[in-house]
Amino acid sequence: MAQLFERYAAAKPKHNLLAALRSGYYGDPVPYLAQYLADSDEHISTYALDALFRLDPERATAYALPLLRNSDWQFTICDLIARLGSTEQVVVPVTEVLLSAEDADTRLMAAHALERVGDARALPALEHAREYDHDRDHDGWPVSEAAAQAISAITSRLKDTSARSPRTRRTHKFSSVPP
């Protein structure tokens, strides 16, 4: 069966993304999808990265991080992270995109991606964008507003996490004042 899949993949290289997704039966689909990240057809490479993020965000991140250096990929990768999530490995590279991308659409999407990841290390870059990046994306949304939204979401999440920590519960448990 694996040989049959290999023959199909070789015969129709631009049309086997669906087959790669289904190939879990035959083996790991990630290598099949990863080979299409270098495809000259932008749609094929984008669909391959989307499928990678849907199948295995952690491994997709490993493939996506080197691509973030290329401005052609920055918006797409930030969009996928914003929609599908990723690991904390992306925080530093995506903050670099937020602070340095020429395109306001890309910077706005980087703010959304950082919001989704929710890591406190992104806060200084988001605060900088909130204060100084008043450019607007193609729909008229300011990057500064997306950064403010991300800051609010991250700080809220951090407060919720610290409120639920075992140490906090223990303090309330032994406190004479009810929580």
Kinemage of the C-alpha trace (Angstrom):
@kinemage 1
@onewidth
@group {chain A} dominant
@subgroup {mainchain}
@vectorlist {calphas} color= white
{ca met a 1} P 0.000 0.000 0.000
{ca ala a 2} L 2.785 2.436 0.831
{ca gln a 3} L 4.256 1.862 -2.626
{ca leu a 4} L 0.902 2.682 -4.191
{ca phe a 5} L 0.832 5.981 -2.312
{ca glu a 6} L 4.406 6.755 -3.369
{ca arg a 7} L 3.508 6.158 -7.039
{ca tyr a 8} L 0.445 8.392 -6.751
{ca ala a 9} L 2.461 11.146 -5.063
{ca ala a 10} L 5.120 11.008 -7.781
{ca ala a 11} L 2.578 10.968 -10.617
{ca lys a 12} L 0.521 13.931 -9.382
{ca pro a 13} L 2.867 16.042 -7.274
{ca lys a 14} L 0.665 19.153 -7.180
{ca his a 15} L -2.535 17.289 -6.380
{ca asn a 16} L -1.565 14.935 -3.598
{ca leu a 17} L -2.074 17.166 -0.563
{ca leu a 18} L -5.329 15.415 0.190
{ca ala a 19} L -3.606 12.079 -0.229
{ca ala a 20} L -0.851 13.253 2.117
{ca leu a 21} L -3.441 14.147 4.736
{ca arg a 22} L -5.022 10.739 4.410
{ca ser a 23} L -1.707 8.959 4.397
{ca gly a 24} L -1.755 8.468 8.149
{ca tyr a 25} L -2.832 4.974 7.212
{ca tyr a 26} L 0.402 4.531 5.293
{ca gly a 27} L 2.676 6.505 7.571
{ca asp a 28} L 3.475 9.971 8.786
{ca pro a 29} L 2.003 12.637 6.432
{ca val a 30} L 4.236 15.442 7.713
{ca pro a 31} L 7.223 14.692 5.447
{ca tyr a 32} L 4.941 14.569 2.406
{ca leu a 33} L 3.409 17.923 3.280
{ca ala a 34} L 6.727 19.523 4.229
{ca gln a 35} L 8.175 18.893 0.785
{ca tyr a 36} L 5.495 21.187 -0.667
{ca leu a 37} L 6.583 24.196 1.362
{ca ala a 38} L 9.144 24.841 -1.363
{ca asp a 39} L 6.627 24.461 -4.201
{ca ser a 40} L 6.645 27.305 -6.719
{ca asp a 41} L 2.837 27.389 -6.644
{ca glu a 42} L 1.974 29.707 -3.739
{ca his a 43} L -1.384 28.038 -3.183
{ca ile a 44} L 0.130 24.561 -2.869
{ca ser a 45} L 2.802 25.691 -0.402
{ca thr a 46} L 0.243 27.636 1.664
{ca tyr a 47} L -2.160 24.669 1.777
{ca ala a 48} L 0.707 22.422 2.811
{ca leu a 49} L 1.642 24.705 5.707
{ca asp a 50} L -2.013 25.017 6.727
{ca ala a 51} L -2.333 21.227 6.748
{ca leu a 52} L 0.852 20.906 8.797
{ca phe a 53} L -0.488 23.296 11.434
{ca arg a 54} L -3.769 21.404 11.572
{ca leu a 55} L -2.084 18.008 11.899
{ca asp a 56} L 0.731 18.820 14.280
{ca pro a 57} L 1.259 22.450 15.392
{ca glu a 58} L 4.493 21.656 17.177
{ca arg a 59} L 6.154 20.075 14.149
{ca ala a 60} L 4.631 22.697 11.854
{ca thr a 61} L 6.289 25.360 13.989
{ca ala a 62} L 9.661 23.744 13.363
{ca tyr a 63} L 9.076 24.063 9.615
{ca ala a 64} L 7.556 27.558 9.865
{ca leu a 65} L 10.210 29.296 11.964
{ca pro a 66} L 12.875 29.423 9.233
{ca leu a 67} L 10.235 30.661 6.776
{ca leu a 68} L 9.426 33.652 9.011
{ca arg a 69} L 12.649 35.282 7.822
{ca asn a 70} L 11.055 35.553 4.378
{ca ser a 71} L 8.596 38.447 4.144
{ca asp a 72} L 6.506 36.477 1.634
{ca trp a 73} L 5.652 33.951 4.353
{ca gln a 74} L 5.240 36.233 7.377
{ca phe a 75} L 1.559 37.078 6.966
{ca thr a 76} L 0.565 33.480 6.211
{ca ile a 77} L 2.441 32.036 9.177
{ca cys a 78} L 1.128 34.672 11.590
{ca asp a 79} L -2.396 34.053 10.282
{ca leu a 80} L -2.070 30.303 10.855
{ca ile a 81} L -0.744 30.840 14.369
{ca ala a 82} L -3.579 33.277 15.111
{ca arg a 83} L -6.202 30.816 13.870
{ca leu a 84} L -4.761 27.464 14.893
{ca gly a 85} L -2.283 28.192 17.665
{ca ser a 86} L 1.321 27.163 18.069
{ca thr a 87} L 3.974 26.577 20.679
{ca glu a 88} L 5.777 29.218 22.679
{ca gln a 89} L 8.785 28.828 20.359
{ca val a 90} L 7.212 31.356 18.008
{ca val a 91} L 7.097 34.269 20.458
{ca val a 92} L 10.492 35.810 19.714
{ca pro a 93} L 10.350 35.426 15.907
{ca val a 94} L 6.766 36.718 15.731
{ca thr a 95} L 7.614 39.720 17.939
{ca glu a 96} L 10.389 40.480 15.450
{ca val a 97} L 7.781 40.398 12.675
{ca leu a 98} L 5.517 42.698 14.716
{ca leu a 99} L 8.318 45.215 15.159
{ca ser a 100} L 9.923 45.051 11.728
{ca ala a 101} L 7.520 43.971 8.975
{ca glu a 102} L 6.954 46.648 6.364
{ca asp a 103} L 3.325 45.693 5.769
{ca ala a 104} L 0.686 46.811 8.309
{ca asp a 105} L -1.444 43.736 7.518
{ca thr a 106} L 1.448 41.493 8.540
{ca arg a 107} L 2.144 43.444 11.744
{ca leu a 108} L -1.540 43.323 12.675
{ca met a 109} L -1.627 39.570 12.095
{ca ala a 110} L 1.540 39.187 14.190
{ca ala a 111} L -0.267 40.922 17.075
{ca his a 112} L -3.167 38.477 16.709
{ca ala a 113} L -0.738 35.534 16.635
{ca leu a 114} L 0.955 36.728 19.820
{ca glu a 115} L -2.445 37.096 21.455
{ca arg a 116} L -3.277 33.485 20.561
{ca val a 117} L 0.003 32.150 21.950
{ca gly a 118} L -0.514 34.226 25.103
{ca asp a 119} L 3.083 34.410 26.290
{ca ala a 120} L 4.127 37.285 28.580
{ca arg a 121} L 7.429 37.650 26.699
{ca ala a 122} L 5.454 39.311 23.898
{ca leu a 123} L 4.203 42.159 26.105
{ca pro a 124} L 7.106 44.629 25.570
{ca ala a 125} L 6.820 44.361 21.776
{ca leu a 126} L 3.032 44.627 21.938
{ca glu a 127} L 3.282 47.686 24.193
{ca his a 128} L 5.662 49.297 21.708
{ca ala a 129} L 3.236 48.581 18.862
{ca arg a 130} L 0.307 49.915 20.901
{ca glu a 131} L 2.117 53.198 21.525
{ca tyr a 132} L 3.855 53.787 18.200
{ca asp a 133} L 2.314 51.730 15.385
{ca his a 134} L -0.761 53.599 14.192
{ca asp a 135} L -0.671 52.228 10.638
{ca arg a 136} L -3.834 50.533 9.427
{ca asp a 137} L -4.331 47.280 7.579
{ca his a 138} L -6.201 47.083 4.265
{ca asp a 139} L -9.541 47.033 6.140
{ca gly a 140} L -8.670 50.117 8.192
{ca trp a 141} L -7.898 48.374 11.502
{ca pro a 142} L -5.005 50.003 13.384
{ca val a 143} L -2.081 47.828 14.398
{ca ser a 144} L -2.025 49.680 17.727
{ca glu a 145} L -5.580 48.504 18.454
{ca ala a 146} L -4.697 44.864 17.717
{ca ala a 147} L -1.677 45.212 20.003
{ca ala a 148} L -3.844 46.689 22.785
{ca gln a 149} L -6.314 43.804 22.388
{ca ala a 150} L -3.472 41.281 22.606
{ca ile a 151} L -2.053 42.944 25.717
{ca ser a 152} L -5.452 42.852 27.372
{ca ala a 153} L -5.990 39.186 26.514
{ca ile a 154} L -2.519 38.123 27.654
{ca thr a 155} L -2.632 40.038 30.940
{ca ser a 156} L -6.131 38.730 31.637
{ca arg a 157} L -4.980 35.176 30.952
{ca leu a 158} L -1.964 35.657 33.220
{ca lys a 159} L -4.189 36.946 36.037
{ca asp a 160} L -6.551 33.995 35.608
{ca thr a 161} L -3.651 31.559 35.694
{ca ser a 162} L -2.135 33.082 38.832
{ca ala a 163} L -5.541 33.149 40.552
{ca arg a 164} L -5.875 29.402 39.982
{ca ser a 165} L -2.400 28.474 41.135
{ca pro a 166} L -2.163 25.987 44.039
{ca arg a 167} L -0.297 28.540 46.163
{ca thr a 168} L -3.163 31.024 45.861
{ca arg a 169} L -5.714 28.375 46.785
{ca arg a 170} L -3.679 27.345 49.815
{ca thr a 171} L -3.500 30.980 50.974
{ca his a 172} L -7.272 31.310 50.679
{ca lys a 173} L -7.826 27.976 52.387
{ca phe a 174} L -5.958 29.017 55.526
{ca ser a 175} L -6.931 32.652 55.489
{ca ser a 176} L -9.426 33.935 58.043
{ca val a 177} L -11.021 36.058 55.341
{ca pro a 178} L -13.020 34.094 52.753
{ca pro a 179} L -11.728 34.360 49.180
